Amino acid sequence: MSETRTTAPVFPPGRYGRRRSGRRRLVLPILVLVVVLAASLVLSLKLYQRFGQTDYDAQIVGWSEPTDKEMVIEFKVRVPAGGAASCVLRARDYDGFEVGRRTVVVRPEPGETAIDAKETVATTARGSVGDVLGCDPA
């Protein structure tokens, strides 16, 4: 009984081109991955610095509608020590349409960093919801 043992295929020389080595080149994919990760990190830090944690934080406490032409909005604002805030208040009707808007400047008591404010917003129709859209440095 005869046995033929072949460990590797034998191809005619020059017929199929040069064979690749078993090693894959990972340098380019790794380099691209490092560049993408670095760019993502830089972009994330820039966006956080611009839009992240702010020193002026507003919170709505409540609202009331004393008449059809005005709404009283009560809110709290956290500000840096000695700072004042310019806040945009908005009144909306039952359907969600804006019926009044007002920008107010609120100042804390000396040495305080929180402001409790109550402001009146004139409306064109009966309001049902009051909002604080945001506060910025005054």
Buried (B, 14 or more C-beta within 10 A) or exposed (E): EEEEEEEEEEEEEEEEEEEEEEEEEEEEEEEEEEEEEEEEEEEEEEEEEEEEEEBBBBEBEEBEBEEEBBBBBBBBBBBEEEBBBBBBBBBBBEEEEEBBBBEBEBBBEEEEBEBEBEBBBEBEBBBBBBBBEEBEEB
